[in-house]
Amino acid sequence: MSNKEKFPREEIEGRGNGDGRWLEYQLQRAFQRWGYSAEMRETVYNLEVDVVARRNKEPREPSDWLLAECKDWESRPITADVVYRLCMLAFTCRAMPVLCHTTSLTEEARRIARNWEVRVLTLSDLHRGALPAPSVSAPTHDLFDYPAQHTAREGRGTLPLMFHFNTENPFSYVPGFEPADRMHRYRPIEDEATDGGDE
């Protein structure tokens, strides 16, 4: 007998219509196993977010700061507005966005999540040994079809022309980092003021 049959959804505390505490708690525990301090039900300028996390050690990576939305829905798909709200709140905090869900995403929501490098986690992902990387490329559906493979960074377009060439302000989720390659990696922005300053 599976856990699903053994524990019907409505009998699990924190699960049910409009109650996401169970999934939020599962994600908080996963973050803690992955080396983060994590808190549930925090606010960003009076807007509630489900889980926020900060890495305890000092690897100095953009994923040191996470802001997560949990959707413990049974059948309703996650739409684009949910992903947009998550990204807006995460970017406000200069944190990486995480979406943890038990349902499905609409095609538009999936595209936005890929383009904005949202880490989309399911329950099975919470059993992994480390925080999964964002999905930035989609598999092809056609056998032996070899179209150009674009990652999210290549396919999402650019900033407005007026902002595009502002090398002082590269697109970044967190201060001090800039995109490092075509995928999802970042590198620290070197502080030019320290180069050869006192020598």
ZAKOLGU-65657 format. One record per residue: residue in three letters; x, y, z of N, C-alpha, C in turn. Coordinates in steps of 0.001 Angstrom, whole numbers, padded with zeros to 6 digits, always signed. Example, Ala and Ser with C-alpha at 12.3 -4.5 7.8 and 13.67 -1.06 7.14 Angstrom:
2
ALA+013190-005690+007800+012300-004500+007800+013200-003300+007800;SER+012850-002250+007080+013670-001060+007140+012900+000030+007870;
//
This chain:
199
MET+000846-001188+000000+000000+000000+000000+000887+001246+000000;SER+000639+002165-000916+001456+003374-001020+001064+004372+000049;ASN+001970+005352+000285+001670+006414+001245+000436+007195+000837;LYS+000240+007332-000481-000911+008086-000964-002197+007399-000533;GLU-002224+006047-000622-003411+005304-000213-003506+005223+001308;LYS-002369+005119+001976-002343+004985+003421-002769+006272+004119;PHE-002344+007419+003564-002669+008714+004145-003378+009569+003116;PRO-004703+009485+003029-005414+010350+002085-005106+011815+002353;ARG-005050+012586+001309-004678+013991+001367-005453+014749+002441;GLU-006759+014539+002491-007592+015293+003440-007344+014930+004899;GLU-006638+013822+005153-006349+013416+006524-004987+013898+007009;ILE-004220+014549+006146-002899+015040+006532-003032+016483+006976;GLU-002616+016774+008189-002716+018133+008709-001868+019080+007863;GLY-002464+020234+007537-001748+021209+006732-001954+021051+005244;ARG-002770+020055+004847-003103+019879+003434-004612+020023+003293;GLY-005017+020630+002241-006446+020812+002020-006671+022091+001257;ASN-007910+022413+001045-008271+023571+000248-007743+024855+000881;GLY-006788+025501+000216-006243+026763+000708-005225+026635+001820;ASP-004834+025429+002165-003873+025229+003260-002601+024609+002688;GLY-001519+025386+002669-000280+024897+002081+000806+024622+003084;ARG+000454+024579+004388+001487+024444+005423+002308+023176+005290;TRP+001702+022068+004904+002419+020799+004827+003556+020875+003811;LEU+003262+021380+002607+004293+021456+001569+005361+022488+001939;GLU+004949+023590+002532+005914+024598+002983+006883+023985+003993;TYR+006354+023175+004903+007195+022526+005913+008152+021532+005263;GLN+007659+020774+004267+008534+019812+003578+009685+020537+002883;LEU+009380+021683+002254+010432+022439+001574+011397+023053+002579;GLN+010891+023570+003670+011766+024125+004711+012745+023059+005213;ARG+012248+021856+005451+013119+020756+005907+014166+020408+004852;ALA+013765+020394+003578+014726+020095+002505+015811+021167+002458;PHE+015421+022442+002529+016418+023515+002547+017393+023320+003704;GLN+016896+022970+004860+017770+022784+006025+018737+021621+005807;ARG+018269+020543+005187+019171+019428+004872+020227+019851+003862;TRP+019904+020790+002993+020837+021247+001964+021758+022354+002469;GLY+021727+022649+003774+022676+023596+004348+022189+025025+004472;TYR+020875+025215+004456+020302+026556+004567+019621+026748+005917;SER+019558+027990+006366+018608+028383+007394+017349+028788+006660;ALA+016192+028317+007109+014956+028571+006372+013836+028932+007320;GLU+012998+029860+006881+011834+030296+007654+010599+030248+006762;MET+009453+029914+007366+008185+029866+006646+007385+031137+006907;ARG+006526+031449+005958+005527+032516+006101+006127+033857+006515;GLU+007077+034333+005724+007670+035647+005927+006962+036660+005014;THR+007232+037945+005214+006609+038954+004362+007668+039770+003629;VAL+007331+040166+002415+008138+041074+001610+007260+042293+001365;TYR+007536+043367+002060+006713+044574+001948+005222+044240+002063;ASN+004866+043534+003133+003485+043169+003463+002861+042128+002534;LEU+003647+041516+001649+003161+040404+000836+003777+039125+001384;GLU+002934+038138+001696+003446+036912+002304+004120+036020+001276;VAL+005266+035471+001683+005946+034455+000885+006034+033190+001728;ASP+006089+032051+001061+005983+030789+001779+007248+030408+002537;VAL+008393+030429+001863+009650+030026+002512+010774+030921+001998;VAL+011606+031391+002909+012840+032088+002546+014001+031325+003165;ALA+015145+031344+002482+016285+030563+002965+017588+031274+002638;ARG+018574+031066+003527+019919+031614+003341+020910+030530+003693;ARG+021917+030339+002830+022903+029283+003057+023752+029605+004272;ASN+024016+028599+005089+024759+028796+006337+026246+028986+006100;LYS+026818+028257+005158+028256+028355+004886+028524+029554+003994;GLU+029761+029721+003568+030143+030889+002770+030666+030529+001382;PRO+029921+029772+000574+030438+029527-000771+030312+030740-001688;ARG+029507+031724-001295+029308+032952-002077+028842+032641-003497;GLU+027628+032126-003589+026983+031859-004860+025624+032547-004870;PRO+025070+032835-006055+023741+033446-006090+022677+032615-005376;SER+022839+031290-005390+021856+030432-004726+022010+030418-003207;ASP+022842+031308-002653+022925+031443-001197+021637+032029-000624;TRP+020848+032723-001460+019607+033349-001019+018471+032812-001882;LEU+017443+032255-001242+016329+031654-001963+015001+032202-001441;LEU+014055+032374-002339+012690+032730-001961+011770+031776-002701;ALA+010892+031095-001948+010106+030004-002534+008615+030191-002354;GLU+007897+029755-003360+006435+029682-003344+006061+028209-003427;CYS+005112+027785-002594+004663+026393-002588+003207+026331-003040;LYS+002901+025410-003935+001543+025214-004417+001186+023741-004265;ASP+000486+023429-003180+000067+022062-002896-001351+021863-003444;TRP-001454+021947-004760-002747+021857-005421-002935+020445-005950;GLU-004197+020023-005962-004492+018660-006387-004611+018546-007907;SER-005293+019483-008533-005510+019343-009978-005352+020652-010746;ARG-005558+021779-010108-005487+023057-010815-004047+023330-011236;PRO-003814+023670-012508-002438+023933-012944-001950+025304-012485;ILE-000644+025434-012374-000008+026702-012008+000083+027552-013268;THR-000390+028794-013159-000438+029691-014314+000706+030693-014270;ALA+000819+031460-015343+001918+032410-015491+001933+033448-014376;ASP+000758+033881-013913+000747+034928-012890+001394+034475-011592;VAL+001308+033187-011269+001967+032666-010063+003480+032786-010203;VAL+004008+032444-011386+005453+032496-011609+005932+033943-011647;TYR+005158+034828-012282+005526+036246-012314+005591+036828-010912;ARG+004606+036507-010070+004598+037024-008692+005825+036521-007936;LEU+006121+035230-008079+007293+034649-007429+008563+035373-007855;CYS+008734+035586-009156+009941+036251-009652+010031+037677-009131;MET+008910+038392-009134+008914+039775-008657+009354+039845-007193;LEU+008823+038968-006357+009186+038985-004936+010633+038539-004731;ALA+011070+037508-005474+012450+037037-005338+013429+038115-005773;PHE+013168+038755-006912+014089+039769-007410+014103+040981-006494;THR+012961+041295-005868+012917+042388-004893+013883+042119-003748;CYS+013975+040849-003339+014870+040461-002237+016268+040099-002723;ARG+016511+040190-004030+017787+039766-004619+018077+038308-004258;ALA+017053+037480-004426+017160+036056-004128+016791+035254-005368;MET+017184+033985-005390+016836+033105-006490+015430+032553-006249;PRO+014563+032522-007276+013196+032027-007103+013118+030503-007165;VAL+012265+029954-006277+012027+028509-006217+010521+028293-006189;LEU+010031+027394-007037+008623+027011-007035+008544+025538-006699;CYS+007842+025205-005608+007653+023811-005209+006169+023489-005376;HIS+005850+022406-006088+004436+022154-006398+004117+020667-006419;THR+002802+020390-006375+002306+019009-006448+001345+018832-007624;THR+001318+019773-008534+000376+019732-009649+001146+019851-010959;SER+000670+020616-011898+001358+020809-013180+001439+022301-013472;LEU+002229+022651-014468+002340+024035-014912+001754+024157-016306;THR+001100+025284-016568+000681+025539-017941+001938+025712-018790;GLU+001795+025601-020090+002952+025757-020967+003568+027149-020821;GLU+002725+028174-020693+003222+029541-020517+003981+029681-019200;ALA+003452+029106-018115+004137+029160-016819+005479+028439-016884;ARG+005514+027311-017583+006767+026551-017729+007798+027361-018518;ARG+007345+028043-019566+008253+028862-020377+008834+030019-019561;ILE+007991+030682-018791+008457+031805-017964+009427+031307-016907;ALA+009104+030192-016269+009999+029633-015246+011356+029295-015843;ARG+011374+028746-017062+012647+028414-017713+013419+029686-018064;ASN+012724+030676-018613+013395+031909-019022+013965+032690-017842;TRP+013312+032626-016704+013770+033386-015536+014535+032506-014550;GLU+014909+031299-014998+015771+030411-014216+015198+030087-012845;VAL+013890+029855-012802+013224+029452-011567+013517+027980-011328;ARG+013889+027633-010127+014043+026231-009776+012648+025687-009488;VAL+012180+024757-010325+010850+024172-010181+011026+022791-009574;LEU+010528+022613-008348+010723+021376-007608+009403+020650-007388;THR+009449+019336-007475+008314+018496-007110+008646+017804-005791;LEU+007706+017034-005271+007968+016334-004008+009186+015420-004103;SER+009360+014742-005222+010508+013832-005356+011830+014590-005327;ASP+011846+015854-005787+013076+016647-005747+013513+016954-004317;LEU+012575+016958-003393+012907+017285-002005+013703+016180-001324;HIS+013809+015008-001977+014590+013897-001424+016016+013882-001956;ARG+016352+014807-002833+017701+014841-003408+018722+015258-002356;GLY+019989+015056-002696+021058+015386-001767+021466+016844-001770;ALA+021019+017612-002778+021366+019024-002881+020280+019739-003670;LEU+020291+021048-003582+019335+021867-004321+019515+021645-005823;PRO+018457+021221-006538+018590+021025-007988+018820+022342-008718;ALA+019518+022272-009828+019741+023451-010682+018446+023789-011403;PRO+018311+025030-011863+017122+025363-012642+017140+024657-013993;SER+015960+024379-014514+015850+023776-015838+015866+024895-016860;VAL+016947+024994-017615+017084+026101-018562+017021+025661-020012;SER+016835+024360-020253+016652+023900-021622+015587+022812-021616;ALA+014812+022765-022670+013714+021806-022760+014086+020688-023721;PRO+013685+019439-023429+013975+018353-024365+013115+018471-025618;THR+013612+017920-026714+012816+017905-027944+011889+016701-027906;HIS+010762+016816-028567+009777+015735-028577+009916+014823-029791;ASP+010631+015290-030807+010728+014523-032044+011994+013690-032075;LEU+011831+012432-032400+012968+011533-032528+013778+011898-033762;PHE+015089+011965-033616+016020+012277-034712+015772+013652-035329;ASP+015206+014561-034549+015038+015938-035010+016055+016773-034258;TYR+016862+017519-034993+017953+018254-034366+017839+019758-034610;PRO+016821+020383-034023+016742+021841-034169+017823+022505-033319;ALA+018027+023790-033555+018998+024522-032740+018575+024454-031280;GLN+019510+024096-030424+019214+023972-029000+019509+025289-028307;HIS+018481+025978-027891+018647+027247-027202+018394+027048-025715;THR+019253+027603-024905+018989+027609-023469+018142+028829-023156;ALA+017698+028928-021918+016836+030034-021528+017504+031375-021784;ARG+018771+031487-021486+019465+032770-021661+019546+033175-023122;GLU+019641+032194-024009+019712+032511-025441+018340+032801-026029;GLY+017314+032163-025494+016001+032250-026106+015063+033283-025518;ARG+015401+033873-024388+014438+034764-023739+014491+036189-024265;GLY+015396+036496-025168+015483+037849-025698+016427+038696-024864;THR+016371+040006-025095+017309+040905-024440+016566+041986-023672;LEU+017335+042803-022988+016796+043980-022331+016457+045025-023386;PRO+015681+046047-023021+015469+047145-023974+016814+047708-024417;LEU+016882+048151-025665+018132+048629-026241+018782+049706-025370;MET+017964+050557-024764+018495+051630-023930+019273+051083-022726;PHE+018856+049910-022212+019504+049324-021041+020506+048236-021406;HIS+020407+047705-022612+021169+046516-023000+022676+046714-022904;PHE+023175+047880-023243+024614+048088-023280+025149+048735-022012;ASN+024375+048711-020948+024825+049251-019672+025692+048200-018982;THR+026974+048207-019275+027872+047183-018722+028097+047370-017229;GLU+027748+048530-016704+027891+048750-015261+026822+048000-014474;ASN+025739+047593-015151+024608+047004-014448+024126+045747-015181;PRO+024924+044658-015173+024501+043455-015878+023310+042813-015183;PHE+022485+042089-015952+021345+041408-015349+021833+040389-014335;SER+021282+040440-013137+021703+039527-012080+020605+039425-011045;TYR+020490+038261-010430+019523+038094-009358+020014+038700-008054;VAL+021291+038597-007814+021831+039042-006532+023009+039974-006767;PRO+023243+040915-005851+024361+041840-006039+025688+041099-006085;GLY+026584+041563-006932+027934+041019-006957+028147+039851-007886;PHE+027121+039448-008663+027266+038316-009577+026766+038693-010956;GLU+027350+038045-011972+026898+038231-013341+026811+036863-014010;PRO+025975+036717-015050+025888+035431-015740+027251+034992-016265;ALA+027550+033695-016123+028873+033191-016491+028880+032440-017812;ASP+027727+031925-018256+027718+031117-019476+026302+031046-020029;ARG+026073+030131-020946+024770+030005-021588+023738+029330-020698;MET+024161+028645-019652+023243+027816-018881+022647+028580-017703;HIS+023124+028303-016477+022540+028934-015293+023600+029401-014299;ARG+024869+029291-014661+025919+029620-013705+026200+031121-013669;TYR+026712+031567-012528+027085+032967-012315+028511+033023-011806;ARG+029152+034168-011964+030492+034378-011412+030484+035704-010661;PRO+031353+035827-009662+031427+037102-008931+031917+038213-009846;ILE+031360+039383-009680+031836+040557-010405+033047+041083-009650;GLU+034166+041182-010353+035390+041641-009711+035269+043111-009355;ASP+035718+043447-008166+035727+044843-007737+036999+045489-008270;GLU+036861+046303-009316+038030+046881-009978+038793+047844-009057;ALA+038099+048362-008048+038758+049297-007132+039835+048629-006325;THR+039738+047287-006155+040738+046582-005358+041914+046104-006186;ASP+041802+046150-007521+042870+045644-008374+044028+046642-008412;GLY+045139+046274-007819+046342+047100-007879+046222+048404-007129;GLY+045331+048475-006165+045085+049743-005478+046221+050228-004620;ASP+046800+049353-003788+047803+049790-002800+049193+049256-003104;GLU+049407+048823-004329+050713+048254-004626+051666+049321-005134;
//
